[in-house]
């Protein structure tokens, strides 16, 4: 477990943090009534009967607590957590006082995307008491029977000796990417034989980072243009590479190992083999976060638009960064978050961290042109736009990028199993009209030179990348 941040209370606060329980009030009231009745009636038996209550209460209160309990949450240190992986955490309750805590009631909240199957105090070895595993957490849909409560939602009871701490261990499965909170967690303590109870001590939640599961993805080597100095893609510029570009006359600076002796002997003039340089490319992944559709079912369920967008972005970034290319990310929405282009494994880890904060931002205002304009994107970059095409502004943005001379590929992230509305009236007819309008919009984008393909994992972009590469290497009409 990682090191906790233990909350501390002020010196004046603990005394005010304890209150008498109804048991203390009943004991004092009963002892007082018996004593008063014994004195007024002159009955010794009533006084003897009141003695155990008075002595027991005084003995229990001989040592009063002076410090409130400490509560903190720790997360397991099992390495990076990915969708579908096992999550482990603990809610710890510490007793800094010299008085034992007779009863500790602990309860915590857990994100709906963290399905806690086992929960219990370590020393008690209490799991789920035979209860069925709760799916997925505090409000996520469980397959088949609607919603269930998580095991962690119910209170847990134990005792804590003085100067010690106990851990409420939580174990389960991470169902979806994102930053998911464990907590806030709270605890109340009863001591002095149950005669005194503390106020609820609540700690702040700890957010668990769950990275998106990278879907298998590979693409062809065809890139529109390669702009870097070194890399794995064949550019149209001459240089030291492995792709043969032709044979030309020897010039000063050419290496002797490039001399083509057959051509030189035939022409009686020294010729060398010209090659194309191998360069890296810049890939810009543009995430459309203006609208959401579908219902997320977690790692093993259905994928919403946002799920497909984030997982596809992680897969595309991993593929091109592994090949040595530079990848940058950009959100198309009001927030306009941006990740600068870079390469290497460090950039891949930064991409995963950046994707954890992707959210849908619905806005009636047009995103700023100076943020999403084609002038800010490299002319040699391949722009992959992940969009559900649910907003007309997204189609307009794609058309502007294409008119600006950028190499744009639109990836349709709308779920194929999106159910039509079952309401009576004109809902189904309106849904069909919307589908037709969307197909018309996709056709217009293709007429503008924007290829639109549906995301299907590995091989999704192969054919469209070949087409874009051919267009980039084709001769320009009119010198433009």
C-alpha positions as CSV (number, residue, x, y, z in Angstrom):
1,X,0.0,0.0,0.0
2,X,1.1,3.5,-0.6
3,X,1.9,5.8,2.2
4,X,-1.2,7.4,3.7
5,X,-1.8,11.0,4.6
6,X,-3.2,10.7,8.1
7,X,-5.5,13.5,9.1
8,X,-4.8,15.2,12.4
9,X,-7.2,16.9,14.7
10,X,-6.6,20.1,16.7
11,X,-6.0,19.8,20.5
12,X,-9.3,21.6,21.3
13,X,-11.4,19.5,19.0
14,X,-11.3,16.0,20.5
15,X,-13.0,16.8,23.7
16,X,-15.9,18.4,21.8
17,X,-15.9,15.4,19.4
18,X,-17.4,13.0,21.9
19,X,-21.0,12.8,23.0
20,X,-22.9,10.6,25.5
21,X,-24.9,7.8,24.1
22,X,-28.5,7.0,25.1
23,X,-27.1,4.1,27.2
24,X,-25.3,6.6,29.4
25,X,-28.5,8.6,29.8
26,X,-30.5,5.6,30.7
27,X,-27.9,4.4,33.3
28,X,-27.7,7.8,35.0
29,X,-31.5,8.2,35.0
30,X,-32.2,4.7,36.4
31,X,-29.5,5.0,39.1
32,X,-30.8,8.4,40.1
33,X,-34.4,7.4,40.3
34,X,-33.6,4.3,42.4
35,X,-31.5,6.4,44.8
36,X,-34.1,9.1,45.2
37,X,-36.8,6.6,45.7
38,X,-34.8,4.6,48.2
39,X,-34.0,7.8,50.2
40,X,-37.6,9.1,50.2
41,X,-39.2,5.7,50.9
42,X,-36.5,4.6,53.3
43,X,-35.9,1.4,51.4
44,X,-32.4,0.0,51.4
45,X,-33.1,-2.5,48.7
46,X,-33.7,0.2,46.2
47,X,-30.4,1.8,47.1
48,X,-28.6,-1.6,46.8
49,X,-30.3,-2.1,43.4
50,X,-29.1,1.3,42.2
51,X,-25.5,0.6,43.3
52,X,-24.5,-1.6,40.3
53,X,-25.7,1.0,37.8
54,X,-23.9,3.8,39.5
55,X,-20.7,1.8,40.0
56,X,-20.7,0.4,36.5
57,X,-21.2,3.8,34.9
58,X,-18.4,5.3,37.0
59,X,-16.1,2.4,36.3
60,X,-16.7,2.7,32.5
61,X,-16.1,6.5,32.6
62,X,-12.9,6.2,34.6
63,X,-10.8,6.7,31.5
64,X,-12.3,9.0,28.9
65,X,-11.0,9.3,25.3
66,X,-9.1,12.4,24.4
67,X,-8.5,11.9,20.6
68,X,-10.7,11.3,17.7
69,X,-10.1,8.3,15.4
70,X,-8.0,8.7,12.3
71,X,-9.3,7.5,8.9
72,X,-7.3,7.3,5.7
73,X,-7.6,5.5,2.3
74,X,-4.7,3.7,0.6
75,X,-4.5,2.3,-2.8
76,X,-2.7,-0.9,-3.8
77,X,0.7,-0.6,-5.4
78,X,0.3,-3.3,-7.9
79,X,1.4,-1.1,-10.8
80,X,-0.7,0.6,-13.5
81,X,-4.3,-0.4,-13.6
82,X,-6.0,-1.2,-16.9
83,X,-9.7,-1.8,-17.7
84,X,-10.6,-5.3,-16.5
85,X,-7.7,-5.5,-14.0
86,X,-7.9,-6.2,-10.3
87,X,-8.2,-3.2,-8.0
88,X,-7.1,-3.3,-4.4
89,X,-7.5,-0.6,-1.7
90,X,-7.9,-0.3,2.0
91,X,-9.7,2.0,4.4
92,X,-7.7,2.3,7.6
93,X,-9.0,3.3,11.0
94,X,-6.3,4.3,13.6
95,X,-6.6,4.7,17.3
96,X,-4.1,7.4,18.6
97,X,-5.7,7.4,22.1
98,X,-4.8,5.4,25.2
99,X,-8.3,4.1,25.4
100,X,-9.5,1.1,23.4
101,X,-12.2,1.6,20.9
102,X,-14.9,-0.9,21.8
103,X,-16.8,-0.5,18.5
104,X,-15.8,1.0,15.2
105,X,-18.3,1.4,12.4
106,X,-16.7,2.1,9.0
107,X,-18.4,2.9,5.7
108,X,-17.1,4.1,2.4
109,X,-18.4,5.0,-1.1
110,X,-16.9,3.5,-4.2
111,X,-17.3,4.5,-7.8
112,X,-19.8,2.6,-9.9
113,X,-17.0,1.6,-12.2
114,X,-15.1,-0.2,-9.5
115,X,-16.9,-3.5,-8.7
116,X,-15.9,-4.5,-5.2
117,X,-16.4,-8.2,-4.7
118,X,-14.6,-8.7,-1.4
119,X,-14.4,-6.4,1.6
120,X,-13.5,-7.1,5.2
121,X,-11.1,-6.3,7.9
122,X,-7.8,-8.1,7.5
123,X,-7.6,-9.5,11.0
124,X,-11.2,-10.7,10.8
125,X,-10.7,-12.4,7.4
126,X,-14.2,-11.3,6.6
127,X,-15.0,-11.5,2.9
128,X,-18.5,-10.9,1.6
129,X,-20.3,-13.2,4.2
130,X,-21.5,-15.4,1.4
131,X,-23.2,-12.7,-0.4
132,X,-23.1,-12.7,-4.2
133,X,-20.7,-10.4,-5.9
134,X,-22.0,-7.0,-6.6
135,X,-21.8,-5.8,-10.1
136,X,-20.6,-2.9,-10.9
137,X,-20.5,-0.9,-7.7
138,X,-22.8,1.6,-6.3
139,X,-25.0,2.2,-9.3
140,X,-23.7,0.6,-12.5
141,X,-25.9,-1.8,-14.4
142,X,-25.5,-5.4,-13.6
143,X,-26.0,-7.9,-16.4
144,X,-29.5,-9.3,-16.3
145,X,-31.1,-7.9,-13.2
146,X,-30.8,-4.2,-13.3
147,X,-28.7,-2.6,-10.5
148,X,-27.2,-4.1,-7.4
149,X,-25.4,-2.6,-4.4
150,X,-21.7,-3.0,-4.0
151,X,-20.3,-5.0,-1.2
152,X,-18.5,-1.9,0.0
153,X,-21.7,0.1,0.5
154,X,-22.7,-1.6,3.7
155,X,-21.2,-0.7,7.1
156,X,-18.4,-2.8,8.6
157,X,-17.9,-3.2,12.4
158,X,-14.8,-4.0,14.4
159,X,-12.8,-2.9,17.4
160,X,-9.5,-1.1,17.6
161,X,-7.1,-1.4,20.6
162,X,-5.2,1.7,21.7
163,X,-2.2,2.7,19.6
164,X,-3.2,0.4,16.7
165,X,-5.0,0.5,13.4
166,X,-7.1,-1.9,11.4
167,X,-7.5,-2.0,7.6
168,X,-10.8,-2.6,5.8
169,X,-9.5,-4.3,2.7
170,X,-11.4,-3.8,-0.6
171,X,-10.7,-6.0,-3.6
172,X,-12.5,-6.2,-6.9
173,X,-12.3,-5.3,-10.6
174,X,-12.0,-2.0,-12.5
175,X,-14.7,-1.9,-15.2
176,X,-14.0,1.3,-17.1
177,X,-11.2,3.8,-17.8
178,X,-11.0,7.1,-15.9
179,X,-10.2,8.5,-12.5
180,X,-12.6,6.7,-10.2
181,X,-12.9,7.7,-6.5
182,X,-12.8,5.4,-3.5
183,X,-14.4,7.4,-0.7
184,X,-15.2,9.5,1.0
185,X,-14.9,7.1,3.9
186,X,-16.1,7.7,7.4
187,X,-15.9,6.1,10.8
188,X,-17.7,6.5,14.2
189,X,-16.3,5.0,17.4
190,X,-18.0,3.9,20.6
191,X,-15.9,3.6,23.8
192,X,-16.3,3.5,27.6
193,X,-18.5,0.4,27.3
194,X,-20.7,2.1,24.7
195,X,-21.4,5.1,26.9
196,X,-19.5,7.6,24.7
197,X,-19.6,7.9,20.9
198,X,-17.4,10.1,18.6
199,X,-18.6,12.3,15.9
200,X,-18.2,11.0,12.3
201,X,-14.7,11.4,11.0
202,X,-14.7,11.6,7.2
203,X,-11.7,11.5,4.9
204,X,-11.3,12.7,1.4
205,X,-11.6,10.2,-1.5
206,X,-8.7,8.7,-3.3
207,X,-9.0,8.6,-7.1
208,X,-7.8,5.4,-8.8
209,X,-6.4,5.8,-12.2
210,X,-7.7,3.2,-14.6
211,X,-6.1,3.4,-18.0
212,X,-8.0,2.4,-21.2
213,X,-7.5,-1.0,-22.6
214,X,-5.6,-0.7,-25.8
215,X,-7.4,-2.6,-28.6
216,X,-5.1,-4.4,-31.1
217,X,-4.4,-2.0,-34.0
218,X,-2.0,-2.0,-36.9
219,X,-1.9,0.1,-40.0
220,X,0.0,0.1,-43.3
221,X,3.2,2.0,-43.6
222,X,1.6,4.4,-46.1
223,X,1.7,8.0,-44.9
224,X,0.8,11.1,-46.8
225,X,4.0,12.9,-46.1
226,X,7.0,12.3,-43.8
227,X,8.4,15.4,-42.4
228,X,11.0,14.4,-39.8
229,X,14.7,13.6,-40.2
230,X,14.7,9.9,-39.4
231,X,12.0,7.3,-39.1
232,X,10.3,4.3,-40.7
233,X,8.3,5.9,-43.5
234,X,9.6,6.3,-47.1
235,X,9.4,10.0,-48.0
236,X,9.5,11.6,-51.4
237,X,12.8,13.4,-50.5
238,X,16.2,12.0,-51.6
239,X,18.5,10.9,-48.8
240,X,20.1,8.0,-47.1
241,X,17.4,5.4,-47.0
242,X,16.5,1.9,-48.2
243,X,14.0,2.7,-50.9
244,X,15.5,3.0,-54.5
245,X,14.5,6.2,-56.3
246,X,16.5,5.7,-59.5
247,X,20.0,6.1,-61.0
248,X,21.6,9.5,-61.6
249,X,25.0,10.9,-62.5
250,X,27.6,11.0,-59.9
251,X,27.9,14.3,-58.0
252,X,30.4,15.6,-55.5
253,X,29.5,14.3,-52.0
254,X,28.0,11.0,-53.2
255,X,29.4,7.9,-51.5
256,X,31.4,5.4,-53.4
257,X,29.3,2.5,-52.1
258,X,26.3,4.0,-54.0
259,X,28.1,3.7,-57.4
260,X,26.1,1.6,-59.9
261,X,28.9,-0.1,-61.8
262,X,26.7,-1.7,-64.4
263,X,25.2,1.6,-65.6
264,X,28.6,3.3,-65.3
265,X,30.3,0.8,-67.5
266,X,27.5,0.9,-70.1
267,X,27.3,4.7,-70.3
268,X,31.1,5.3,-69.6
269,X,30.1,7.8,-67.0
270,X,30.0,7.4,-63.3
271,X,26.4,6.9,-62.0
272,X,25.1,6.3,-58.5
273,X,21.9,4.7,-57.1
274,X,19.6,7.4,-55.6
275,X,17.5,6.5,-52.6
276,X,14.6,8.1,-50.7
277,X,15.1,9.1,-47.1
278,X,13.3,7.3,-44.3
279,X,11.5,9.9,-42.1
280,X,9.0,10.0,-39.3
281,X,5.5,11.3,-39.5
282,X,3.3,13.4,-37.3
283,X,-0.1,12.0,-36.4
284,X,-2.7,14.3,-34.9
285,X,-5.6,12.5,-33.2
286,X,-8.6,14.9,-32.9
287,X,-11.2,13.8,-30.4
288,X,-14.8,15.0,-31.0
289,X,-16.3,15.5,-27.5
290,X,-19.3,17.5,-28.4
291,X,-21.8,14.6,-28.0
292,X,-22.2,11.2,-26.4
293,X,-24.4,8.3,-27.5
294,X,-24.9,4.7,-26.3
295,X,-24.5,3.3,-22.9
296,X,-21.2,2.2,-21.5
297,X,-21.1,-1.4,-20.2
298,X,-17.5,-1.3,-19.0
299,X,-14.6,-3.4,-20.2
300,X,-16.7,-6.5,-21.0
301,X,-19.9,-4.7,-22.1
302,X,-21.1,-2.4,-24.8
303,X,-19.1,0.6,-25.7
304,X,-20.4,4.1,-25.9
305,X,-19.1,6.8,-28.2
306,X,-16.6,8.1,-25.6
307,X,-15.4,4.5,-24.8
308,X,-14.7,3.9,-28.5
309,X,-13.0,7.3,-28.9
310,X,-10.7,6.8,-25.9
311,X,-9.7,3.2,-26.7
312,X,-9.2,3.9,-30.3
313,X,-7.0,6.9,-29.5
314,X,-4.9,4.8,-27.2
315,X,-4.5,2.1,-29.9
316,X,-3.6,4.5,-32.6
317,X,-1.1,6.4,-30.4
318,X,0.5,3.2,-29.3
319,X,0.9,2.0,-32.9
320,X,2.5,5.1,-34.3
321,X,4.6,5.8,-31.3
322,X,6.0,2.3,-31.4
323,X,7.0,3.0,-35.0
324,X,8.9,6.1,-34.0
325,X,6.4,8.7,-35.2
326,X,5.3,11.8,-33.3
327,X,1.7,11.9,-32.0
328,X,-0.3,14.8,-30.7
329,X,-3.8,14.9,-29.3
330,X,-6.5,17.6,-29.5
331,X,-10.1,17.8,-28.2
332,X,-12.8,19.3,-30.4
333,X,-14.9,21.0,-27.8
334,X,-15.2,24.0,-25.5
335,X,-12.2,23.0,-23.3
336,X,-9.9,22.6,-26.4
337,X,-7.3,20.5,-24.5
338,X,-4.2,19.8,-26.4
339,X,-1.2,17.5,-26.1
340,X,1.9,18.6,-27.9
341,X,3.5,16.3,-30.5
342,X,6.3,14.1,-29.2
343,X,7.5,10.5,-29.6
344,X,8.7,7.6,-27.5
345,X,7.4,5.6,-24.6
346,X,7.2,8.7,-22.4
347,X,4.8,10.3,-24.9
348,X,2.7,7.1,-24.8
349,X,2.4,7.2,-21.0
350,X,1.5,10.9,-21.3
351,X,-1.2,10.1,-23.8
352,X,-2.7,7.5,-21.4
353,X,-2.7,10.0,-18.6
354,X,-4.2,12.7,-20.9
355,X,-7.0,10.4,-21.9
356,X,-8.2,9.9,-18.3
357,X,-9.6,13.4,-18.3
358,X,-11.6,13.2,-21.6
359,X,-15.2,14.2,-20.9
360,X,-18.1,15.1,-23.1
361,X,-18.6,18.9,-23.2
362,X,-21.9,19.8,-24.8
363,X,-21.9,23.5,-25.8
364,X,-24.1,25.6,-28.0
365,X,-21.2,27.8,-29.0
366,X,-18.9,27.2,-32.0
367,X,-15.4,26.1,-30.8
368,X,-12.8,28.8,-31.5
369,X,-11.5,28.9,-35.0
370,X,-8.1,30.0,-33.8
371,X,-7.8,26.8,-31.7
372,X,-9.1,24.3,-34.3
373,X,-8.2,26.2,-37.4
374,X,-6.1,24.3,-40.0
375,X,-3.3,27.0,-39.7
376,X,-2.3,25.4,-36.3
377,X,-1.9,21.9,-37.7
378,X,1.3,20.9,-39.6
379,X,0.8,20.7,-43.3
380,X,2.5,17.3,-43.4
381,X,0.6,15.8,-40.5
382,X,-2.0,13.1,-40.8
383,X,-5.2,14.2,-38.9
384,X,-7.3,11.3,-37.6
385,X,-10.6,12.7,-36.4
386,X,-12.6,10.4,-34.1
387,X,-16.2,11.6,-34.2
388,X,-19.7,10.2,-34.0
389,X,-20.9,12.8,-36.5
390,X,-23.8,13.7,-34.3
391,X,-23.2,17.4,-34.5
392,X,-23.2,19.5,-37.7
393,X,-20.3,21.5,-36.4
394,X,-18.2,18.4,-36.5
395,X,-18.9,17.9,-40.2
396,X,-18.1,21.6,-40.8
397,X,-14.8,21.3,-39.0
398,X,-13.8,18.3,-41.2
399,X,-14.7,20.2,-44.3
400,X,-12.6,23.2,-43.2
401,X,-9.6,20.9,-42.6
402,X,-10.0,19.3,-46.0
403,X,-10.3,22.7,-47.7
404,X,-7.2,23.8,-45.9
405,X,-5.1,21.1,-47.6
406,X,-4.8,18.8,-44.6
407,X,-4.8,15.0,-44.9
408,X,-7.9,14.2,-42.9
409,X,-9.3,10.8,-42.0
410,X,-12.7,10.6,-40.2
411,X,-13.3,7.6,-38.0
412,X,-16.9,7.0,-37.2
413,X,-17.3,6.1,-33.5
414,X,-21.1,5.8,-33.4
415,X,-22.1,2.3,-32.0
416,X,-23.4,0.0,-34.6
417,X,-25.9,-1.5,-32.2
418,X,-27.5,1.9,-31.3
419,X,-31.1,1.0,-30.5
420,X,-33.9,3.0,-32.1
421,X,-36.5,4.5,-29.7
422,X,-39.5,2.3,-28.9
423,X,-41.8,5.1,-27.8
424,X,-45.1,5.4,-29.5
425,X,-45.9,8.2,-32.0
426,X,-43.3,9.7,-34.3
427,X,-40.2,8.7,-32.5
428,X,-39.2,5.8,-34.8
429,X,-40.0,7.8,-37.9
430,X,-37.8,10.7,-36.6
431,X,-35.0,8.2,-35.8
432,X,-35.1,7.0,-39.5
433,X,-35.1,10.5,-40.8
434,X,-32.1,11.3,-38.6
435,X,-30.3,8.3,-39.9
436,X,-30.9,9.3,-43.5
437,X,-29.7,12.9,-42.7
438,X,-26.5,11.5,-41.2
439,X,-25.8,9.3,-44.2
440,X,-26.3,12.3,-46.4
441,X,-23.8,14.3,-44.3
442,X,-21.3,11.5,-44.6
443,X,-21.7,11.4,-48.4
444,X,-21.1,15.2,-48.6
445,X,-17.9,14.8,-46.5
446,X,-16.6,12.2,-48.9
447,X,-17.4,14.5,-51.8
448,X,-15.2,17.1,-50.1
449,X,-12.4,14.5,-50.0
450,X,-12.8,13.4,-46.4
451,X,-12.8,9.6,-46.2
452,X,-15.1,8.3,-43.4
453,X,-14.5,4.8,-42.1
454,X,-15.9,2.9,-39.1
455,X,-13.6,1.9,-36.3
456,X,-13.1,-1.8,-36.3
457,X,-9.7,-2.3,-34.6
458,X,-6.8,-3.6,-36.5
459,X,-6.9,-2.8,-40.2
460,X,-9.6,-0.1,-39.9
461,X,-7.5,2.6,-41.6
462,X,-5.4,0.4,-44.0
463,X,-7.4,1.1,-47.2
464,X,-8.0,4.8,-46.5
465,X,-4.4,5.4,-45.6
466,X,-3.3,3.9,-49.0
467,X,-5.8,6.2,-50.8
468,X,-4.6,9.3,-48.9
469,X,-1.0,8.4,-49.6
470,X,-1.7,8.1,-53.3
471,X,-3.4,11.4,-53.3
472,X,-0.4,13.0,-51.6
473,X,2.0,11.7,-54.1
474,X,-0.2,12.4,-57.2
475,X,0.9,15.3,-59.4
476,X,-0.9,18.6,-58.7
477,X,-3.0,20.1,-61.4
478,X,-2.2,23.7,-62.4
479,X,0.9,23.8,-60.2
480,X,-1.1,24.1,-57.0
